[in-house]
């Protein structure tokens, strides 16, 4: 599969079959995540693979009421809970070096995108779940101080292919020299 095919067609999947995602497949998608670039190569990501059905239910119960990913998470073959080591990315010598003190969010975004694209390439579906009680999930999974739970990613075989919503055109989001000066490509 070509990269642009995955970038163009990968969508958030919220309905899975009963297919069991093998440990080897989980390893493949986590390997893609760990290869992501990060601030000063800090690699602040940590991944918790949740397979235990009771624990999946408890993690899912930390999702906010009405979260559209609740049902698919309950039926997912696994949840991958993505955590970040804090106070490292975006800093030097313990001092913030950017306006954005939570630079780990960018690093995790890159890693999670790699994970989701590799899953798609393997014929698997994912959805990134961030609407949750992060602190309760952190306690539930015994994540230590200095680390934060950032997202939960249910993984499974898609029940159907979802096309997703259309994306903005380049004319709607690309500017030349100054914000608002459209660059027509």
Buried (B, 14 or more C-beta within 10 A) or exposed (E): EEEEEBEEEBBBBBBBEEBEBEEEBBEBBBEBBEEBEBBEEBBBBBBBBBBEEEBBEBBBBBBEEEBEBBBBBBBBBBBBBBBBBBBBBBBEEEEEBEEEBBBBBBBBBBBBBBBBBBBBBBEBBBBBBBBBBBEBBBEBBEBEEEBBBBBBBBBBBBBEEBEEEEEEEEEEEEEEEEEEEEEEE
